[in-house]
Amino acid sequence: MLGRAVAAATTSIALVGVLAACGSSDPEAAPEKPAVSLPPTYGPMPWGADLQGFGDRKDVRCAGTDQAIRMTWSGDHRFLVCRPAGGAKRYLLAWTSDGPTRRGEKNPDMRLFKAPFVNLTPKSVQFETSDGDLFDIGKDTMTIEWKRQKGSKTKRFTSIRTGEGWSRLD
């Protein structure tokens, strides 16, 4: 009997020592963690993305402390709208084809476009590059109106069905 009492006392002392080494067992004494509140959002965030943009394409991420407010994608195409921290104009970063294609033409290479906000329509938000290409983000489609080529009488468009994507609602 004495052996069991000694073993129980030794176990109790060891347990107290472990608790003391780890900190208090009192939940009130635990250090407070700062509350992290995520902004209200709509739709699924793409895999690997965060509030600065896409995780799989380092070029399609908001600059500095700017934050993503809209992300849409389709295949290798990535479209990201960023809101600057200082309240300046929103801007678009787009990783997409470098121009329109016609039947039988080779697909153009992918490249990064940056375009500032230019217009809000009843059904879309528009951004225009310094080259004059207009990106129109609708509910589930990105339409690009390419700058008219010299001597051409027609405009060329590319429409990419993206789905609704992810939007920040604040």
C-alpha positions, 0 to 999 in steps of 0.5 A: 500500500505504501508503494502505491501511495508513493507512486501516486504522490510522485505522479501528482508532483510530476503533473504539477511540474509539467503544468508549471513548465507549460504555463497556468492551467487556468484559461483566464491566465492565458495571454489574449490573442488579437481578434482577427476579423475577416472582411465580408466576402462573396464566393469561393476564394481561389485555392492558395489565394489571400487578401493580396491576390493569387498564390499561384501567380506572383505577378497577380498580387496587390502592391504593398498594403493594397488589398484584393477586392475581386478575383476571377479566373478561368484556366490559366487566366487570372483577374485581380482588382486591388484597392489601394490602402490610401484610397486611390483609384482601384486597379486591375492586374490581369494575367491573360492572352496578349491579344485576340485570336482568330480561327486558325491563329496560334494563341498569343502568349500570356502576359501581365496587364495593369489597368486603372479603374475608368468606369462603373456601368450598371452590370460591370466595372471597367479598367483601361490600360495605357495602350487603350485595351479595355477590360470589362469585368461583369458578373461571370465574364471578362470581356476585353476590347482590344485597341483597334489596329492601325488601318482596321475598321473593326474592333476585336474582342475576347470574352472569357467566362470566369464564373462569379469568382470571389468578391470582398463586400466591404 
